[in-house]
């Protein structure tokens, strides 16, 4: 077994969350009377902290971001369980890894409350040794803080870990923590975009991780 620990992104890696994020961003924009914004830009920022998306896509200033975050999380938590599903083969593959004794952790920019609710609804929350959301690290993706936190807390060494994600931000996060990385092509970044970041692996289906582990 080459890797004993998988550190997994959530949005676009384990679950298809794009529409729920866009729907909630539209709600926030409407709440702030913002009519003109670029949804493609929002899509490109999925995986980064909300603050970054609010600044770049909705052009909100610091005085509005705190309120926007509260509006976003309240609305998102209302719709999240009905609008999100795991990608094909994710659940079965995770359960197989867990049964084989592989450590599983989530490193996400999503708010932790929503993250935990989704994982519990999918009946996979208990297979993770750690579920990390936006609140768990001071410096957010692509900073390596959340990966370092996981490794330090559980005494995982970098050479036994693999970071898996769908965006260049996930890959950079793993690289800055000196951990091998794997990009997935079915999420929010294309294969070409991922290749530019030079991950150790790129896969087209989550189940392909079995060939790497």
N, C-alpha and C positions, 0 to 999 in steps of 0.2 A: 504494500500500500504506500503510494508516494506521498499522499497528503492525509493527515489525520484530522484536519480542521478546515471546514468551509466557512468563509465569512461572506455572507450573501447580501447583495442589494435587494430591495423589495420591488419598488416601482419599475416595471418594465423587465424585471428579471424573474421574480416569482409570480407576480400578478400583473394583469392588464388593468392599469389604473388611469390610462390616458384620458378617457372620456369623463371619468369622475373628477379629475383635476381640472379639465377644461370647463366642465359644467360649473364647478365651484368658482373658478376664476371669473367666469361670466357673471356669476351672482355678485361677487365682490366688486367687479367693475361697475355693474349697475347700481350697487349700493353707494358708490362714490361718484355716480353720474359720469362715468367714463364711457364714452361711446366708441371711441376709435382706438383700438389696440390690435396687436398682431398676434393671432393665435399660433402661428408657426413659430414665432419667437418664444412664446410660452412653452410650446412643445420642446423646443431646443434646450430649455432651462429645467425640464423635469429631472429631478435627481439632486438639484441644488436646493439650499434653504429657501423658504418662502420669502424672506427678506430680499434676497437677490432677485427673485422673480417680480416682486412688487416694485422694486427700484427700476429694473430694466424694461419690464413689459408694460406696467401700469404707470410708471413714472411717479410713484408716490414718494413723498419725502418722509424723513424720520418721524415727524409728528403724526403722520397718518398710518404708518406701518403697524404700530401696535394695535390700533383699532381694526385695521384690515386683517391682521392675523386672527383676532378674536372672531371676526365675522366669518372668515374662511373656515376656521376649525369648527365652529358651531354648525355651519351649513354642511360641511364635509361629513361630520359625524352623523348628520341626519340622513345622508344619502348613501354612505359608504357601503353598507352591507348589501344594498340592493344593486349596486352598480359595478362591483368588482368581482372578478373571478380569477382563479389561478390559471396560468398557462398550461397547455397540454403537457402531461407527463411529470409535472412538478411534484404533485403530492406523492405519487407512487415512488418517484426517485428519492425524495427526501425520506420517506418512511424506510426505504431500502437502506439508505446510508445510515440512518439512525439505528436500524437493527444490526448493522455491521459494526457499530461502535464509533462511527465517525462523528466528531464534534460539529455541531451546527450552530451558527450565530447569524443574526441579522444586523446589518449596519446600514441604516436608512436615514434619509433626511426628512422622512415623514414624521408628523407628530406621534408621540408614543401611544397616546390613548387610542387613536384610530388604528394604529399598527396592531396593537394587542387585540382589539376587538375583531379585526379581520382574521388574524391567525387563530383565534379561538373559534370563530364561526366555521373556519375550514378544518377544525379539529387537528391542528398541527402545532399549536402554541407550545405544548408540553415537550415537544421533541427538541426545542432549542435551548441551549445552555445560556444564551444571552440574546435579548431582543433590544437593540439599540435604536432609539429614535433621535429626533433633532435635539431634544433637551439633554442628551447624554454626553455631548462633547462641546467644549467651548468653541473650538475652531471647526467649522463645518467642511464637508466635502468641497473641493478635493484634498483638503488637509488630511493627514493620516491619523488624526487624534482618535477617532472611534476604533480604528483597527488596532492602534497601540493600546488603547484601553482594554479591548478584549484580550489581547495577548498577555498584557500585564496581569489582568485579573485572574486569568486561568493558567498562567505559566505556559502559554503556548509559545513555541519558538517560531521565528519567521519562516524557517525552511520547511516546517510541517503544515503551513497554512496556504490556502489558496483563496484569493478574493475573486468573486464572480459578480459581474455587473453588466448592464446594457449600455452604459455611456462612458465616454472618455473620462468623465469625472471620477467614476468608480475605478477605472484602470489607473489613473494618476494617483488616487488615494492609496491603492495597494502598492504601487511602485515607490511612493514616498515613505511607506512603512517597510520597504525592502522585502515585500512578499510577492510571490508569483501571482499572476493575474490571468483571468479568463473572461473574454468578452462574449456576450450572446447577441446574435444578429436579429432576433425577433422582437426586440424592444424599441427603444427610442432613438438609437443611433444605427446607422448603416454599417455594413461590413467595412466599407471604404473608410468611414470616419474612425472606426475602431482600429483599423490597421495602422493609421497614422500615429496612434498612441503606442503601438508595438506591445500589445499584451503577449504573454507566453502562449496563450491558446485563444482560438476563436471557435465557437460552436454555433450550430444552427438550431439545435433542440436541447432542452435542459437535460434530457436523458443521456445526451452525448458525454456528460460529465463522468459517467460510469467508465468510459474508456480512458479517461485521464487519471481518475483516482486510483 
